Amino acid sequence: ECMPLSAAKTALDRVKGIKREIDVLGHFETFDFAMILPQTATRSAGIVAQRILERIKGEEIASLGVSNSQINIAFGLASYPQDGKTAGAIMAAAAEAKKHARKTSIAIVEYKAMT
């Protein structure tokens, strides 16, 4: 089930408060978002993902019709060159890690940890 648009906008505003100017945030697949973090090691990307998770779930979005228990967040992390040498390969690796995160209910999964 999708998050109401007003709640999604609030969540994205919270993400925008964390991302750097150099980072790119965009729509990915049907209901997801991707963030590209140039010049960021996988460990640092994991810290960013943890900060996003805490920021989104840190304050209730209940006033917008969504409780924190209803928010399901999964992060898949992949990096260059360890997980792929092309943008497509890295995105595919991140998508696989995200799929694994959703299946296992582990919020943040690194692709290299799966292989």
C-alpha positions in Angstrom: 0.0 0.0 0.0 1.3 3.5 -0.9 1.9 6.3 1.6 -0.5 9.2 1.2 1.1 12.0 -1.0 1.3 14.5 1.9 3.2 12.0 4.0 5.5 11.0 1.2 6.4 14.7 0.7 7.1 15.1 4.4 9.4 12.0 4.3 11.2 13.3 1.2 11.7 16.7 2.8 13.4 14.9 5.7 15.7 13.1 3.2 16.5 16.3 1.5 17.6 17.7 4.8 20.3 15.0 5.0 21.5 14.8 1.4 24.4 16.9 0.2 24.2 19.1 -2.8 26.3 16.7 -4.8 24.0 13.8 -4.1 21.2 12.9 -6.5 17.8 11.8 -5.3 15.3 10.5 -7.8 12.3 8.2 -8.5 13.2 4.6 -8.9 10.9 1.8 -10.1 7.3 2.1 -9.2 7.1 3.3 -5.5 10.8 3.7 -4.6 13.5 6.3 -4.7 17.2 6.0 -5.3 20.0 8.2 -4.1 23.4 8.4 -5.8 26.2 9.5 -3.4 29.3 10.4 -5.5 32.7 10.0 -3.8 31.1 8.1 -0.9 32.4 4.7 0.3 29.8 2.0 1.1 30.4 2.3 4.8 29.6 6.1 4.6 26.6 5.3 2.5 25.4 3.0 5.2 25.7 5.8 7.7 23.7 8.1 5.4 21.0 5.4 5.1 20.9 5.0 8.9 20.5 8.8 9.3 17.6 8.8 6.8 15.9 5.9 8.5 16.2 7.7 11.9 15.1 11.0 10.5 12.0 9.5 8.7 11.0 7.4 11.7 12.2 9.8 14.3 9.1 12.0 14.3 5.6 10.7 13.7 4.0 11.4 10.4 0.7 10.5 12.1 -0.8 13.9 11.5 -0.6 13.0 7.9 -2.4 9.7 8.3 0.6 7.5 8.7 2.0 6.0 11.8 5.7 5.0 12.0 4.7 1.3 12.3 3.2 1.5 8.9 6.4 2.9 7.3 8.4 0.1 5.6 11.9 1.3 4.6 14.5 -0.8 2.9 17.9 0.3 1.6 20.1 -1.5 -0.8 23.7 -0.3 -1.0 26.1 -0.9 -3.9 29.3 0.9 -4.9 31.8 1.4 -7.7 33.9 -0.5 -8.5 33.3 -3.3 -6.0 29.7 -4.1 -7.1 29.8 -3.0 -10.7 31.7 -0.8 -13.2 28.7 0.7 -15.0 25.8 2.7 -13.7 23.4 -0.1 -14.8 25.4 -2.8 -12.9 25.5 -0.7 -9.7 21.8 0.0 -9.9 21.0 -3.7 -10.4 23.2 -4.6 -7.5 21.5 -2.0 -5.2 18.1 -3.2 -6.4 19.0 -6.8 -5.4 20.3 -5.7 -2.0 17.0 -3.7 -1.5 15.0 -6.7 -2.5 17.0 -8.8 0.1 16.4 -6.1 2.7 12.6 -6.3 2.1 12.6 -10.1 2.3 14.6 -10.3 5.5 13.2 -7.2 7.2 16.7 -5.9 7.6 16.5 -2.2 6.9 19.9 -1.7 5.3 21.7 -4.3 3.2 25.0 -4.0 1.3 25.2 -5.9 -1.9 28.7 -7.2 -1.1 27.4 -8.7 2.1 25.0 -10.9 0.0 27.7 -12.3 -2.3 
